[in-house]
C-alpha cells in the first residue's frame, strides 16, 4: 500500500498535474483523490488504469506492476471493519504502522498506544474532551488500540521499535493506582524484548523537551524506493509529513533525545521506582 500511494503521487508530479486537475479529468471529487493518495481508501484496477493513462504511462509491464500493487493494497486488512469508528487519518496511521520495519516514537503526554494496557486505553478514550465518550465508541476504540499492539508487536517479524517517553508520562496516574501499576508492569515487560528500546527523558533534563514540544512518530520502510514518513501528534490528531527534510530533522532530534535520555537500564530502574511510589 505504501509503495502504491508513493508511486501514484510520484507519477502525478511527473505529469505536472495538480490534485484539482486530476480530480476534474477523472470526474472524481477532490476528496476521493486525496483519500486514494493518502492510502485511506483503495483504488479499483479500472480506475487505476484510467489514472495511469492520464499520467501518460503506456508501458504494459509498468501498468501490470501497478495493478498488482493495487490488488495487494485492496486486500482486506483487520482495521477495515472499524472504518466507521476511526478517522481517515487514523486509518492511514495504522496502515503505515503495519508496514513499517522501524518505528521511532517520542511521547510527551501518555503511554504510546502500542504499549498500553486495556484498562489504561479505556480510561483515555473515556476522558471528557475525548473525540467520543459514548460507551460503545469507547469499547470499539479500545479494541482497536489493543489490536494494533497485537498486530504490530506480536507478529513473526516485529519492527524495531524505539521509544522515548517523558518522565511525566510514567508519573501521571491515569485511571488510578491499580490501572497505573499494571500499565507500568507492561512497560517493564515490553522493555525486555530485543526489538524494543525504551528510554525515559527525566525531569532534570528539561532541555530535551523544549525544542520539540510535541509527540511524534517516524515510520521507516523496507523498500528503499518508499520514503519514510513523519506523524506529528497521536492518532486522530496527527499531521502527516512526508518531506524528506522534515523527516530527517525529526529523526536527528529523536537520536539526540535517545542519547541524552536515561539509558535503557536506568529507564527500567526509574519505571520501577515510579511503580513503588504509587499510592
Rosetta silent file (secondary structure, phi, psi, omega in degrees, C-alpha in Angstrom):
SEQUENCE: XXXXXXXXXXXXXXXXXXXXXXXXXXXXXXXXXXXXXXXXXXXXXXXXXXXXXXXXXXXXXXXXXXXXXXXXXXXXXXXXXXXXXXXXXXXXXXXXXXXXXXXXXXXXXXXXXXXXXXXXXXXXXXXXXXXXXXXXXXXXXXXXXXXXXXXXXXXXXXXXXXXXXXXXXXXXXXXXXXXXXXXXXXXXXXXXXXXXXXXXXXXXXXXXXXXXXXXXXXXXXXXXXXXXXXXXXXXXXXXXXXXXXXXXXXXXXXXXXXXXXXXXXXXXXXXXXXXXXXX
SCORE:     score description
SCORE:     0.000 S_00000001
   1 L     0.000  -45.775 -178.705    0.000    0.000    0.000 S_00000001
   2 H   -61.678  -41.568 -179.654    2.753    2.430    0.958 S_00000001
   3 H   -67.551  -38.895 -179.558    4.611    1.795   -2.294 S_00000001
   4 H   -60.996  -51.262 -176.482    1.441    2.172   -4.359 S_00000001
   5 H   -68.049  -31.013  176.653    0.480    5.571   -2.960 S_00000001
   6 H   -65.321  -41.615  179.637    4.078    6.755   -3.207 S_00000001
   7 H   -67.537  -41.210 -179.939    4.135    5.776   -6.889 S_00000001
   8 H   -61.770  -42.458  178.507    0.782    7.407   -7.610 S_00000001
   9 H   -65.631  -41.047 -178.778    1.961   10.682   -6.115 S_00000001
  10 H   -64.506  -41.885 -178.871    5.264   10.483   -7.972 S_00000001
  11 H   -68.482  -36.143  176.880    3.571    9.824  -11.318 S_00000001
  12 H   -65.072  -41.765  179.087    1.137   12.716  -10.821 S_00000001
  13 H   -64.136  -39.862  179.546    4.046   15.023  -10.040 S_00000001
  14 H   -64.523  -32.335  178.456    5.916   13.765  -13.133 S_00000001
  15 L   -80.943   -4.058  179.529    2.832   14.542  -15.227 S_00000001
  16 L    56.998   47.097  178.839    2.831   18.049  -13.703 S_00000001
  17 L  -118.201  139.386  175.156   -0.799   17.800  -12.673 S_00000001
  18 L   -82.491  164.865  176.393   -2.368   19.179   -9.519 S_00000001
  19 H   -60.902  -38.421  179.919   -4.815   17.168   -7.444 S_00000001
  20 H   -63.211  -41.232  179.951   -7.587   19.502   -8.603 S_00000001
  21 H   -66.365  -41.653  179.841   -6.728   18.901  -12.263 S_00000001
  22 H   -65.078  -44.841 -179.677   -6.632   15.127  -11.830 S_00000001
  23 H   -59.779  -40.510  179.685   -9.943   15.072   -9.966 S_00000001
  24 H   -66.907  -44.762 -178.685  -11.568   17.098  -12.734 S_00000001
  25 H   -66.145  -35.060 -178.625  -10.154   14.911  -15.533 S_00000001
  26 H   -86.439   -5.103 -175.225  -11.161   11.701  -13.754 S_00000001
  27 L    58.659   40.891  176.496  -14.609   13.112  -12.851 S_00000001
  28 L  -108.395  160.815  167.323  -13.844   12.388   -9.190 S_00000001
  29 L   -75.153  153.119  178.198  -14.386   14.514   -6.168 S_00000001
  30 H   -61.570  -36.624 -178.633  -11.173   16.068   -4.864 S_00000001
  31 H   -63.666  -32.453  178.040  -11.703   14.259   -1.561 S_00000001
  32 H   -64.481  -45.811  179.604  -11.673   10.890   -3.359 S_00000001
  33 H   -62.960  -41.098  179.720   -8.270   11.567   -4.893 S_00000001
  34 H   -61.620  -41.912  179.483   -6.926   12.799   -1.570 S_00000001
  35 H   -66.038  -38.766  177.932   -8.140    9.612    0.145 S_00000001
  36 H   -64.535  -45.515 -176.562   -6.578    7.437   -2.576 S_00000001
  37 H   -73.708  -16.832  176.847   -3.249    9.261   -2.372 S_00000001
  38 H   -93.395  -11.130 -178.314   -3.206    9.058    1.424 S_00000001
  39 L    86.233    5.002 -179.075   -3.975    5.342    1.436 S_00000001
  40 L   -68.918  -29.233  175.390   -7.234    5.860    3.349 S_00000001
  41 L  -133.981  158.419  176.896   -9.100    4.006    0.567 S_00000001
  42 L   -83.706 -178.907  178.444   -8.047    1.586   -2.143 S_00000001
  43 L  -132.783  135.497  179.581   -8.348    2.085   -5.885 S_00000001
  44 L   -70.958  158.877 -179.627  -10.030   -0.266   -8.359 S_00000001
  45 H   -64.876  -36.340  178.733   -7.997   -1.658  -11.239 S_00000001
  46 H   -64.239  -44.953  177.919  -10.227    0.166  -13.768 S_00000001
  47 H   -63.557  -38.788 -179.133   -9.726    3.483  -12.002 S_00000001
  48 H   -64.105  -44.798  179.568   -6.006    2.820  -11.735 S_00000001
  49 H   -61.064  -40.436  178.829   -5.659    2.096  -15.467 S_00000001
  50 H   -65.945  -39.061 -179.745   -7.535    5.300  -16.280 S_00000001
  51 H   -66.258  -43.065  179.742   -5.362    7.265  -13.876 S_00000001
  52 H   -66.186  -35.331  175.918   -2.139    5.868  -15.342 S_00000001
  53 H   -62.845  -42.427  177.139   -3.381    6.698  -18.840 S_00000001
  54 H   -60.385  -35.361 -179.068   -3.974   10.278  -17.707 S_00000001
  55 L   -81.439   -0.334  177.303   -0.396   10.348  -16.386 S_00000001
  56 L    80.852   19.583  179.655    0.895    9.206  -19.779 S_00000001
  57 L   -91.035  117.531 -176.790    2.055    5.771  -18.653 S_00000001
  58 L  -120.213  -12.440 -179.453    1.725    3.299  -21.542 S_00000001
  59 L   -64.344  120.278 -173.852    4.344    0.664  -20.765 S_00000001
  60 H   -64.306  -38.245  178.988    2.387   -2.573  -20.273 S_00000001
  61 H   -62.681  -44.003 -179.753    4.872   -4.071  -17.822 S_00000001
  62 H   -64.253  -43.153 -179.929    4.758   -0.952  -15.685 S_00000001
  63 H   -62.131  -45.245 -179.793    0.963   -0.850  -15.785 S_00000001
  64 H   -62.874  -37.154  178.231    0.686   -4.525  -14.783 S_00000001
  65 H   -63.402  -42.125  178.811    3.102   -3.952  -11.905 S_00000001
  66 H   -67.692  -37.576  178.112    0.969   -1.077  -10.621 S_00000001
  67 H   -62.337  -41.908  178.781   -2.201   -3.154  -10.994 S_00000001
  68 H   -64.556  -38.617  176.344   -0.675   -5.910   -8.863 S_00000001
  69 H   -61.700  -41.433 -179.223    0.269   -3.341   -6.233 S_00000001
  70 H   -66.321  -40.273  178.497   -3.315   -2.071   -6.222 S_00000001
  71 H   -62.663  -43.260  179.421   -4.730   -5.588   -5.854 S_00000001
  72 H   -64.406  -38.758 -178.483   -2.422   -6.285   -2.928 S_00000001
  73 H   -68.567  -25.813 -177.327   -3.342   -2.954   -1.318 S_00000001
  74 L   -86.498   -4.224  176.084   -7.051   -3.752   -1.599 S_00000001
  75 L   -59.657  139.922 -175.379   -6.751   -6.988    0.370 S_00000001
  76 L   -63.938  125.955  176.791   -8.887   -6.715    3.459 S_00000001
  77 L  -101.612  161.039 -174.557   -6.937   -5.534    6.470 S_00000001
  78 H   -61.111  -30.592 -176.483   -8.012   -6.051   10.053 S_00000001
  79 H   -80.890   -7.813  179.625   -8.849   -2.371   10.518 S_00000001
  80 H   -59.736  -32.963 -179.735  -11.284   -2.302    7.561 S_00000001
  81 H   -70.220  -10.028 -175.423  -14.092   -3.477    9.849 S_00000001
  82 H  -112.579   15.318 -175.700  -13.590   -0.378   12.003 S_00000001
  83 L   -60.087  -28.007  179.617  -13.734    2.353    9.339 S_00000001
  84 L   -75.871  -10.950 -176.692  -16.922    3.707   10.828 S_00000001
  85 L  -102.823  -36.483 -174.519  -15.204    4.238   14.161 S_00000001
  86 L  -107.448  153.510 -177.478  -11.819    5.656   13.240 S_00000001
  87 L   -75.352  161.025  174.742  -10.932    8.697   11.176 S_00000001
  88 H   -57.300  -35.289  178.994   -9.232    8.533    7.746 S_00000001
  89 H   -64.716  -41.553  179.392   -6.116    9.956    9.401 S_00000001
  90 H   -66.184  -39.589  177.578   -6.090    7.168   11.970 S_00000001
  91 H   -58.756  -44.962  178.780   -6.611    4.601    9.185 S_00000001
  92 H   -62.670  -43.544  179.027   -3.574    5.970    7.365 S_00000001
  93 H   -58.556  -47.092 -179.013   -1.541    5.914   10.578 S_00000001
  94 H   -64.052  -39.956  179.073   -2.443    2.258   11.240 S_00000001
  95 H   -61.980  -44.275  177.905   -1.629    1.289    7.659 S_00000001
  96 H   -66.026  -41.009  179.763    1.845    2.819    7.858 S_00000001
  97 H   -59.324  -38.683 -177.808    2.372    1.308   11.307 S_00000001
  98 H   -69.603  -26.208 -175.747    1.545   -2.157    9.934 S_00000001
  99 H  -100.114  -12.756 -175.366    4.124   -1.886    7.140 S_00000001
 100 L   -68.507  144.523  174.322    6.983   -0.184    8.982 S_00000001
 101 L  -102.558  -16.171  174.419   10.164   -2.100    9.748 S_00000001
 102 E  -138.988  132.730  176.108   11.406    0.612   12.118 S_00000001
 103 E  -125.526  127.461  175.616    9.275    2.836   14.351 S_00000001
 104 E  -118.627  129.799 -171.506   10.711    5.774   16.300 S_00000001
 105 E  -142.511  134.051  173.061    8.373    7.464   18.740 S_00000001
 106 E  -118.573  126.923 -179.699    8.529   10.264   21.283 S_00000001
 107 E  -121.034  128.861 -175.284    5.633   10.643   23.730 S_00000001
 108 L  -103.517  -22.708 -171.210    5.172   13.694   25.901 S_00000001
 109 L  -117.035  -49.336 -174.481    1.728   13.104   27.470 S_00000001
 110 L  -131.182  168.590  175.861    0.610    9.445   27.571 S_00000001
 111 L   -61.923  137.588  177.379    1.949    5.908   27.165 S_00000001
 112 L   -55.362  142.378 -175.332    2.386    5.029   23.460 S_00000001
 113 H   -54.389  -39.834 -178.054   -0.659    3.222   22.078 S_00000001
 114 H   -64.857  -18.942 -175.431    1.234    0.039   21.180 S_00000001
 115 H  -108.641    3.955 -176.482    2.289   -0.346   24.816 S_00000001
 116 L   -78.741  147.047  170.446   -0.998    0.477   26.550 S_00000001
 117 L   -82.544  166.638  179.317   -2.991   -1.969   28.674 S_00000001
 118 H   -61.571  -45.052 -177.182   -6.710   -2.362   28.096 S_00000001
 119 H   -63.600  -42.416  179.781   -7.610   -0.516   31.303 S_00000001
 120 H   -63.909  -46.579 -179.834   -5.279    2.402   30.540 S_00000001
 121 H   -62.368  -40.410 -178.781   -6.562    2.723   26.955 S_00000001
 122 H   -63.129  -41.006  178.556  -10.179    2.567   28.111 S_00000001
 123 H   -62.457  -44.797 -178.956   -9.650    5.417   30.563 S_00000001
 124 H   -60.902  -43.672 -177.264   -8.047    7.603   27.870 S_00000001
 125 H   -70.833  -20.281 -179.273  -10.875    7.039   25.391 S_00000001
 126 L   -98.666    2.320 -178.431  -13.475    7.868   28.011 S_00000001
 127 L   -67.036  142.312  173.518  -11.923   11.096   29.272 S_00000001
 128 L   -56.366  135.496 -178.156  -14.014   14.290   28.976 S_00000001
 129 L    94.201   -8.575  174.929  -12.874   16.138   25.893 S_00000001
 130 L   -68.584  165.280 -177.358  -12.016   12.937   24.026 S_00000001
 131 L   -58.815  -44.626  175.021  -13.295   12.600   20.466 S_00000001
 132 L  -132.777  144.792  174.610  -16.058   10.262   21.631 S_00000001
 133 L  -125.390    4.056  173.122  -17.214    9.373   25.113 S_00000001
 134 L   -60.598  137.838 -173.820  -20.137    7.114   24.150 S_00000001
 135 H   -59.768  -38.807  178.824  -19.587    3.737   25.830 S_00000001
 136 H   -66.090  -38.302  177.843  -19.836    1.798   22.568 S_00000001
 137 H   -67.047  -39.924  176.964  -17.315    4.106   20.959 S_00000001
 138 H   -60.615  -45.483  178.540  -15.007    3.705   23.937 S_00000001
 139 H   -58.591  -48.505 -176.597  -15.280   -0.086   23.636 S_00000001
 140 H   -63.467  -44.001 -178.603  -14.585   -0.022   19.897 S_00000001
 141 H   -69.559  -31.843  176.614  -11.608    2.319   20.147 S_00000001
 142 H   -67.478  -42.006  177.235  -10.134    0.294   22.992 S_00000001
 143 H   -59.559  -43.733  179.834  -10.411   -2.877   20.908 S_00000001
 144 H   -63.522  -43.105 -179.385   -8.639   -1.130   18.022 S_00000001
 145 H   -60.775  -43.097 -179.419   -5.871    0.151   20.300 S_00000001
 146 H   -70.721  -38.200  179.926   -5.203   -3.355   21.675 S_00000001
 147 H   -66.040  -35.398  174.909   -5.379   -4.969   18.249 S_00000001
 148 H   -56.036  -47.497 -179.686   -2.771   -2.527   16.967 S_00000001
 149 H   -60.861  -41.920  179.799   -0.393   -3.752   19.645 S_00000001
 150 H   -66.641  -46.116 -176.095   -1.038   -7.397   18.803 S_00000001
 151 H   -65.088  -35.412 -175.755   -0.752   -6.931   15.052 S_00000001
 152 H   -89.189  -47.652 -171.453    2.477   -4.947   15.216 S_00000001
 153 H   -90.803  -18.674 -177.723    4.379   -6.320   18.212 S_00000001
 154 L  -103.007    2.381 -179.830    3.238   -9.951   18.192 S_00000001
 155 L   -73.569  167.872 -175.609    3.796  -10.682   14.522 S_00000001
 156 L   -64.004  -31.089 -179.480    6.578  -13.032   13.375 S_00000001
 157 L  -124.430   68.679 -176.847    8.761  -10.146   12.175 S_00000001
 158 L   -63.956  152.307  179.553    8.007   -7.246   14.517 S_00000001
 159 L   -70.933  159.859  167.485    9.558   -3.868   13.724 S_00000001
 160 E   -72.775  122.082 -171.826   12.462   -2.394   15.610 S_00000001
 161 E  -118.799  111.834 -177.040   10.566   -0.146   17.999 S_00000001
 162 E  -112.507  121.976 -173.945   12.452    2.727   19.623 S_00000001
 163 E  -127.862  133.989  168.678   10.568    4.808   22.193 S_00000001
 164 E  -119.296  128.110 -176.746   11.472    7.843   24.271 S_00000001
 165 E  -123.594  136.189  175.073    8.909    8.835   26.923 S_00000001
 166 E   -67.373  144.454 -178.776    8.841   11.918   29.106 S_00000001
 167 H   -57.934  -31.217  179.978    9.044   11.107   32.832 S_00000001
 168 H   -58.820  -28.481 -178.715    5.698   12.828   33.418 S_00000001
 169 H   -64.209  -40.264 -177.959    4.047   10.028   31.427 S_00000001
 170 H   -85.745  -10.729  178.703    5.031    7.355   33.940 S_00000001
 171 H   -94.748  -23.912 -176.456    4.250    9.608   36.911 S_00000001
 172 L   -75.162  121.877 -175.681    0.771   10.684   35.805 S_00000001
 173 L   -84.501   84.281  175.931   -1.842    8.406   37.411 S_00000001
 174 L   -78.212  116.981  177.360   -4.200    7.695   34.545 S_00000001
 175 L    83.798   -0.103  179.449   -7.130    5.702   35.918 S_00000001
 176 L    99.529  178.943 -172.859   -5.807    5.492   39.450 S_00000001
 177 H   -62.218  -49.484 -175.250   -3.177    3.442   41.253 S_00000001
 178 H   -62.551  -44.994  179.777   -4.219   -0.049   40.142 S_00000001
 179 H   -62.527  -43.494 -176.762   -4.506    0.870   36.464 S_00000001
 180 H   -70.922  -35.693  177.958   -1.190    2.691   36.516 S_00000001
 181 H   -62.380  -44.858  178.240    0.616   -0.083   38.357 S_00000001
 182 H   -64.121  -37.527  179.914   -0.482   -2.621   35.741 S_00000001
 183 H   -65.646  -41.469  178.522    0.490   -0.220   32.969 S_00000001
 184 H   -68.413  -32.479  175.262    3.997    0.240   34.344 S_00000001
 185 H   -62.508  -41.695  178.041    4.307   -3.534   34.698 S_00000001
 186 H   -63.667  -41.202  177.296    3.530   -3.851   30.992 S_00000001
 187 H   -57.671  -44.506 -179.571    6.189   -1.265   30.173 S_00000001
 188 H   -63.538  -39.098  178.968    8.751   -3.248   32.146 S_00000001
 189 H   -66.968  -43.678 -178.346    7.760   -6.460   30.362 S_00000001
 190 H   -69.151  -29.234  179.944    7.937   -4.887   26.905 S_00000001
 191 L   -65.741  -17.278  179.655   11.316   -3.308   27.682 S_00000001
 192 L   -80.333  -14.961 -176.177   12.774   -6.828   27.876 S_00000001
 193 L   -72.522  139.459 -175.468   12.030   -7.555   24.229 S_00000001
 194 L   -66.735  -23.098 -178.533   15.066   -7.480   21.926 S_00000001
 195 L   -92.711    1.000 -177.526   13.321   -5.395   19.260 S_00000001
 196 E  -117.636  127.909  171.189   12.171   -2.699   21.713 S_00000001
 197 E  -115.815  127.621 -176.482   14.285    0.071   23.195 S_00000001
 198 E  -125.188  121.769 -179.741   12.593    2.161   25.849 S_00000001
 199 E  -129.840  146.287  179.722   14.152    5.282   27.335 S_00000001
 200 E  -107.972  131.756  172.409   12.821    7.875   29.736 S_00000001
 201 E   -89.524  106.319 -172.812   13.533   11.605   29.427 S_00000001
 202 L   -75.237  163.312 -178.772   13.783   12.594   33.123 S_00000001
 203 H   -57.940  -35.057 -173.871   12.544   15.790   34.729 S_00000001
 204 H   -80.722    7.679  174.884   16.065   17.079   35.362 S_00000001
 205 H  -125.245   53.761 -176.436   16.809   17.133   31.623 S_00000001
 206 L   -61.063  -21.518 -179.325   14.088   19.533   30.566 S_00000001
 207 H   -65.291  -17.548  178.263   16.188   20.856   27.715 S_00000001
 208 H   -69.126  -30.225 -170.501   15.342   17.640   25.846 S_00000001
 209 H   -91.864  -37.214 -171.469   11.685   18.556   25.614 S_00000001
 210 H   -53.464  -44.924 -176.059   11.634   22.296   24.915 S_00000001
 211 L   -66.452  -21.034 -173.415   12.758   22.209   21.238 S_00000001
 212 L  -102.826  -55.880  176.742   10.054   19.686   20.259 S_00000001
 213 L    54.615   33.794  179.787    7.002   20.234   22.450 S_00000001
 214 L  -162.435  145.681  169.078    5.096   17.527   20.548 S_00000001
 215 L   -73.042  140.933  176.232    4.541   13.807   20.341 S_00000001
 216 E  -149.900  156.342  179.846    5.835   12.424   17.057 S_00000001
 217 E  -134.656  136.747  174.264    6.282    9.140   15.233 S_00000001
 218 E  -116.813  125.618  175.574    8.604    8.216   12.353 S_00000001
 219 E  -105.255  128.994  177.866    7.809    5.158   10.237 S_00000001
 220 E  -117.297  143.024 -171.447   10.624    3.646    8.182 S_00000001
 221 L  -119.889  157.724 -175.166   10.027    1.058    5.449 S_00000001
 222 L   -70.093  -36.988 -177.261   11.956   -1.838    3.931 S_00000001
 223 L   -75.198  116.114 -178.670   11.605   -0.688    0.312 S_00000001
 224 L   -64.854  -18.147  178.966   14.261    1.983   -0.334 S_00000001
 225 L   -77.880  -11.920 -178.336   12.042    3.418   -3.078 S_00000001
 226 L  -102.572  123.315 -177.702    9.431    4.294   -0.474 S_00000001
 227 L   -72.940  149.281  175.611   10.107    7.374    1.601 S_00000001
 228 L   -72.110  159.011 -177.010    9.853    7.374    5.388 S_00000001
 229 E  -129.109  154.682  179.940    7.015    9.352    6.953 S_00000001
 230 E  -120.765  133.482  171.804    6.543   11.565    9.987 S_00000001
 231 E  -116.903  127.156  174.572    3.394   11.955   12.070 S_00000001
 232 E  -100.532  126.013 -175.602    3.135   14.863   14.485 S_00000001
 233 L    94.959 -176.703 -179.920    0.683   14.187   17.304 S_00000001
 234 L  -104.127  175.429  178.725   -1.178   10.972   18.084 S_00000001
 235 L   -52.064  141.762 -177.704   -3.837    9.022   16.170 S_00000001
 236 L    81.015  -19.503 -179.301   -6.936   11.097   15.297 S_00000001
 237 L  -128.847   13.813 -172.041   -4.970   14.309   15.828 S_00000001
 238 L   -84.906  158.534  175.132   -1.869   13.658   13.781 S_00000001
 239 E  -118.272  118.990 -179.980   -0.359   15.618   10.960 S_00000001
 240 E   -80.016  133.070  179.371    1.237   13.545    8.192 S_00000001
 241 E  -137.302  120.131 -179.020    4.503   14.920    6.837 S_00000001
 242 L  -110.291    9.165  178.932    6.451   13.210    4.040 S_00000001
 243 L   -65.945  119.926  179.224    9.035   15.911    3.444 S_00000001
 244 H   -54.626  -36.153  179.794   12.459   14.175    3.486 S_00000001
 245 H   -63.862  -46.017 -179.210   13.943   17.289    5.076 S_00000001
 246 H   -69.688  -39.473  178.054   11.440   17.292    7.938 S_00000001
 247 H   -60.257  -45.759  179.542   11.652   13.524    8.420 S_00000001
 248 H   -64.274  -37.988 -179.541   15.431   13.737    8.686 S_00000001
 249 H   -63.468  -43.246  179.544   15.198   16.699   11.069 S_00000001
 250 H   -74.403  -30.262  175.790   12.925   14.813   13.436 S_00000001
 251 H   -65.990  -41.250  176.151   14.981   11.640   13.089 S_00000001
 252 H   -63.557  -40.827  178.610   18.038   13.616   14.172 S_00000001
 253 H   -63.090  -38.940  178.887   16.019   15.104   17.033 S_00000001
 254 H   -65.181  -42.707  178.704   14.961   11.624   18.102 S_00000001
 255 H   -59.730  -41.589  178.790   18.555   10.399   18.059 S_00000001
 256 H   -65.556  -42.504  177.294   19.554   13.346   20.243 S_00000001
 257 H   -58.505  -47.540 -177.644   16.662   12.666   22.612 S_00000001
 258 H   -63.649  -38.639 -178.728   17.629    8.997   22.917 S_00000001
 259 H   -70.388  -33.121 -177.301   21.287    9.829   23.521 S_00000001
 260 H   -91.592  -16.840  177.570   20.546   12.419   26.216 S_00000001
 261 L   -73.418  178.582  176.346   17.755   10.472   27.937 S_00000001
 262 L   -64.684  154.113  174.203   18.401    7.782   30.521 S_00000001
 263 L   -66.822  170.105  179.013   19.955    4.538   29.343 S_00000001
 264 H   -60.094  -43.515 -179.964   17.671    1.547   28.906 S_00000001
 265 H   -65.104  -45.491  178.962   18.780    0.123   32.253 S_00000001
 266 H   -62.885  -35.541  179.479   18.376    3.473   34.046 S_00000001
 267 H   -65.736  -42.191  177.219   14.945    3.865   32.438 S_00000001
 268 H   -61.228  -43.271 -179.978   13.808    0.488   33.762 S_00000001
 269 H   -63.244  -37.221  179.095   15.022    1.435   37.232 S_00000001
 270 H   -69.076  -39.713  177.237   13.094    4.726   37.069 S_00000001
 271 H   -62.863  -41.023  177.986    9.915    2.946   35.993 S_00000001
 272 H   -62.683  -39.901  178.322   10.347    0.538   38.913 S_00000001
 273 H   -67.192  -40.605  178.731   10.722    3.474   41.311 S_00000001
 274 H   -62.522  -36.078  178.637    7.664    5.175   39.851 S_00000001
 275 H   -67.858  -40.417  179.049    5.732    1.965   40.387 S_00000001
 276 H   -67.381  -29.627 -177.785    6.884    1.745   44.000 S_00000001
 277 L   -78.493  -10.340 -178.350    5.884    5.382   44.580 S_00000001
 278 L   -64.433  133.132  179.026    2.272    4.752   43.563 S_00000001
 279 L  -141.990    0.000    0.000   -0.148    5.298   46.436 S_00000001
